[in-house]
Amino acid sequence: MKTRISILSLALCVLFVLPAFSADKKVGNPGKNDVILIGRIVVKSDADLNFIAKTRGVDEKYINDKPVYYIPFAPEDPDDYDDDYEDFVDDNPKVLFEDGEFFAARYKVNKKTRNLKFSGMVKYAFFGVQNSYIWLPFDFNIDVPEGVQAMYIGSFYFETAGYDFVFKKTSHVDEYELAQEALDKVTKKHFDLYRADLKENPKEEPKK
């Protein structure tokens, strides 16, 4: 639990301190134990965002800014979460993405397990500022086959209701062709996308 709290705190810092992207850089070519992952996050809410901005004290200069989300992260070694996270941010040119935009990044893969585990949440900010964020569930794992260099994990659509943003619907959609087009724009060369098989994470037994 301490590790999870630590990484979430680090994510908060990076989200609102680092620039959203480096326009002159692209996602680096994957090495033997790397893989490029691409996916998409879209959120639809029936809440009045102007009301949210006022009640949460969002500065007027941000009112028209598009919502953004922080890139999902899966560590190479779950026991070394913080260091892996810092390396991940350093290795990738972009960490913030607008709602509806495809994210793409290079992830390090554990050479023994060939598995990446997303075991938490994705931070989503309606106006790109800290006092307007919610957390999106992102809890699954994928196996990375030997020799695969780029994988599509799907497009995630979330619908929320009310001002407490209760999730009323979540959808996992296949937009493979769009993902391939998006990937070709942010990589140095073409990589054929492999569709990832998302597997449910096992439930952790409560500690006695």
C-alpha positions, 0 to 999 in steps of 0.5 A, spaced: 500 500 500 505 504 501 508 503 494 501 505 491 501 511 495 508 513 493 507 512 486 500 516 486 503 522 489 509 522 484 504 522 479 500 528 482 507 532 482 509 530 474 502 531 472 502 538 474 509 540 473 512 537 467 510 539 460 505 535 456 510 533 451 516 534 447 514 536 440 520 535 437 521 528 439 517 521 437 516 515 441 523 511 441 524 504 438 523 498 442 529 494 444 529 487 446 525 487 452 521 493 450 514 494 447 510 500 445 503 500 447 497 504 444 490 506 447 485 511 447 481 514 453 474 518 452 470 520 458 463 523 457 459 526 463 452 529 464 455 534 469 455 541 468 462 543 467 461 550 468 458 549 475 464 544 477 469 549 475 465 554 480 464 549 485 472 547 485 475 554 484 478 553 477 481 559 475 477 562 469 483 562 464 482 554 464 475 554 463 476 553 456 482 548 456 480 541 454 480 535 459 487 531 459 489 524 462 495 522 465 498 516 461 497 509 464 503 506 467 505 499 468 512 497 471 517 492 469 518 490 476 512 491 481 517 491 487 521 497 484 515 501 482 517 508 483 524 507 480 521 504 474 516 510 474 521 515 473 525 511 468 518 511 464 517 518 464 524 520 462 524 515 456 517 517 453 516 524 450 509 525 452 506 524 458 499 528 458 494 526 453 487 530 451 481 526 452 479 522 446 487 522 443 491 516 443 496 515 447 503 511 445 509 510 449 514 505 450 514 500 456 519 496 459 517 488 459 520 483 465 524 478 461 522 473 465 514 474 466 513 477 459 507 481 463 505 488 464 500 489 470 496 495 470 493 495 477 490 502 479 487 508 476 488 513 471 488 520 473 483 525 469 483 532 469 477 536 466 480 542 465 487 540 466 488 542 473 489 539 480 482 541 483 478 538 477 480 531 477 477 524 477 480 517 477 478 512 472 479 504 473 485 501 469 486 494 472 488 488 468 494 485 465 497 483 458 502 478 456 507 481 451 509 475 446 516 475 444 518 479 438 512 483 438 514 490 438 507 494 438 501 492 442 494 496 442 490 495 448 484 498 446 480 504 447 476 505 453 470 509 454 467 511 460 460 515 462 459 518 468 453 521 472 452 526 477 457 531 480 460 525 484 462 522 477 459 515 478 461 510 473 454 508 469 457 505 463 464 503 461 466 500 454 472 497 451 472 498 444 476 495 438 479 501 434 485 498 431 485 501 424 485 508 427 490 506 433 495 504 427 494 510 424 495 514 430 501 510 432 505 511 425 504 519 426 508 518 433 514 513 431 520 513 427 518 507 423 512 503 422 510 497 427 505 492 425 500 493 431 498 486 435 492 486 439 493 485 446 489 480 450 486 484 456 486 479 462 483 480 469 487 481 475 487 476 480 483 479 487 488 480 492 486 477 499 485 481 505 491 481 510 489 478 516 
